Amino acid sequence: MRPFNFSAGPATLPVEVLEQAASEMLDWRGSGMSVMEMSHRGKEYMEIHQTALDDLRALLEIPASHRILFTQGGAIAENALIPLNLLGARQSADYVITGSWSEKSFKEAKKYCTPHVAVSTADEGFRRVPPVEQWRLSDDPAYVHVCTNETVNGVEMFETPSLGDVPLVADVSSHFLSRPMDVAKYGVMYGGAQKNAGIAGLTFVVVREDLLGRTLGICPSAFDWNLVALNNSMYNTPPTYAIYIAGLVFQWLKRQGGLPAIEARNREKAGLLYGAIDASDFYVNDVDPAARSLMNVPFRLHDETLNEAFLKGAKERGLLQLKGHKSVGGMRASIYNAMPLEGVQAVAAYLRDFERQAG
Ligand SMILES: *Cc1c(COP(=O)(O)O)cnc(C)c1O
């Protein structure tokens, strides 16, 4: 059996996807070519591309009002590309800061506009999602930016606020496709595929069509959402292999029963792991229970001098990459769609065994 890999990203993939990619590596379905070797304009790749777009639209029930863009640069590039594509004639945008990723988005936006902090929980150590009544929006922001799952802090936003005419822009990198989401409520959803939807190299943007055309003249053409949309994500060479793998992940998700079924599994997994952490004072997760991420579960050992022993013992049991993000320390178990229930059961059992042995 393969070890269980709890990396926050790039992260574990469904083993069936890896096996399928391996079996098609040298010859994609009788074409005589690896997907990596195909022209992106050829009929074989075009089929892979369109199927991935169609499957994603079906899985997430993306309405006709929204376009799907496959691009590159990661979510960090999008932090710059969002103001470049959405400011239009406006000078400012609002940012809701609930963790280190939204804080980073805000800082990057400063290069292009005068962003405004609508609310921040930095002083409280990023442990909750402030309700929309606590957001202080500016007069006429180009958009309101949120990060709906803070990968480092383990804080997830479960309610989608209605902001009237102001577009809601969400970094959904680390919980994209973990559960159904009401796409119609978002102006833009974006993220990198390497957390929950595939491998590094593919950045997805789901954008409401009427927001296209606000791009600033200085925006690089390859990242001008309007141009990318007009060219069906082929304005320039798309990340073909990463799109192929994402397409295999989408098909795998369909076979699992789609997003409602995967959400039920994710809730079961998260419930099990938080339950194991809460069962003892030996481990601590102090995120507001209403905002605890279903995908990224940070926790600390009450006695941090045991950290190294904990990680060493985990590795010996085939539980990999449980170390927390360097900015917050401690541990983190990322339990994305591809993490089987057995993997979470194995961590929960290890938490009990380690405590018994060390506590
Ligand atoms: C990983 C991550 C990023 C950074 O993504 P890159 O692909 O490295 O640019 C941004 N936001 C969130 C929420 C993430 O989890």
The ligand as a Tripos MOL2 file, in Angstrom:
@<TRIPOS>MOLECULE
LIG
   15    15     1     0     0
SMALL
NO_CHARGES

@<TRIPOS>ATOM
      1 C1         -1.5000   27.3780   -2.3510 C.3       1 LIG1
      2 C2         -2.3390   28.5940   -2.2780 C.ar      1 LIG1
      3 C3         -1.9840   29.7640   -2.9690 C.ar      1 LIG1
      4 C4         -0.7240   29.8750   -3.7860 C.3       1 LIG1
      5 O1         -0.8240   29.1780   -4.9580 O.3       1 LIG1
      6 P1          0.3510   29.1550   -6.0500 P.3       1 LIG1
      7 O2         -0.1350   28.1660   -7.0300 O.co2     1 LIG1
      8 O3          1.6010   28.7330   -5.3360 O.co2     1 LIG1
      9 O4          0.4780   30.5290   -6.6040 O.co2     1 LIG1
     10 C5         -2.8320   30.8420   -2.8730 C.ar      1 LIG1
     11 N1         -3.9660   30.7930   -2.1620 N.ar      1 LIG1
     12 C6         -4.3370   29.6890   -1.4850 C.ar      1 LIG1
     13 C7         -5.6060   29.6920   -0.7120 C.3       1 LIG1
     14 C8         -3.5300   28.5580   -1.5310 C.ar      1 LIG1
     15 O5         -3.8920   27.4460   -0.8630 O.3       1 LIG1
@<TRIPOS>BOND
     1     1     2 1
     2     2     3 ar
     3     2    14 ar
     4     3     4 1
     5     3    10 ar
     6     4     5 1
     7     5     6 1
     8     6     7 2
     9     6     8 1
    10     6     9 1
    11    10    11 ar
    12    11    12 ar
    13    12    13 1
    14    12    14 ar
    15    14    15 1
@<TRIPOS>SUBSTRUCTURE
     1 LIG1         1 GROUP 0 **** ****
